[in-house]
């Protein structure tokens, strides 16, 4: 299993860069810093998605 860049996580989860960064910073998604860049293992992403209904990333609620 390899490490994914934030851009790859964004594509797979259909989320913005800021949302992925927020999830990494607050611990909802497990990642590591490689230099100044976040990386997420494919297994960590699969583990996160397997805990969500239908394997879909949470969508932000308007107005919150």
N, C-alpha and C positions, 0 to 999 in steps of 0.2 A: 504494500500500500504506500502511496506517495503522499507528498504534501501539496496542498492546493493553495494558490494565491487567492487573495481577497476577491479579485475579479472573477475567478472560477467559482468561488462560493456564491458570489452575487448572481451569476448566471444560473447555477443549479437551484438556488432558492428563490429567484426572481425578487431580490431585495436590492435596495440601494447600498452603496458603499458605506454611508453613514450608519445605516441600520446594522450591517455586518460588523463594523467597528464597535458599535455600542454593545452588541451581543458578546463580542470577544472581551471587551473591557469589563462588563458586568458579570461574566462567567457563565452566561447561558449557553455559549458555544466555546468549546475548548480549543485553544490554539497556542502557538508559541511565537515568540519574536525571533526572527532571524535577521540580525542587524537591526534595521529600522522598519522591517516589514513583517506583518502578520502572516503566518502559515497555519493551515488547518489540515489535519490528517484526514484522509478519505474515511477512515474508521470513525473519527470524532464526528464528522458530518453525518455519516450513516446512523450513528448512535443518536444524535440529536433528532434527525428526521424520523427515526423509528419510534420516538416518544411522542410524536405529534399525530393528531387525527389525520388520516389519509396521507401521511407523509408530506404534508404541505407546511411551508413556513407560515408563521403567524403574520397576519396582515395588520398594519396599524389601523386603529379606529380613528376616524375623522373627528376632530374637535377635542382630542384628549392629549 
